[in-house]
Amino acid sequence: MAKEGKSPPEWDKGIGGRFSLYAMAIVINKMARKTLVDGEAIRRHARKKDWYLAVFFLSSFIAAMSMVGVFYYLYGP
């Protein structure tokens, strides 16, 4: 992407917050018109392995949030 003149977002320097946006851009084919990352460029440069990694990342995040919700419901105040 650097050859096309696309650089990482200025708002994310070091903390890795863009990984979830990249994963959603790879897995979800429809993106909003104005997003924080360039979804078309990300999908154009993504490999098949990246799609599997993005699905794993998003599914594990959903599973973890579901477990947090269940534990809060069972053991919360």
Secondary structure, 3 states (H helix, E strand, C coil): CCCCCCCCCCCCCCCCCHHHHHHHHHHCCCCCCCCCCCHHHHHHHCCHHHHHHHHHHHHHHHHHHHHHHHHHHHHCC
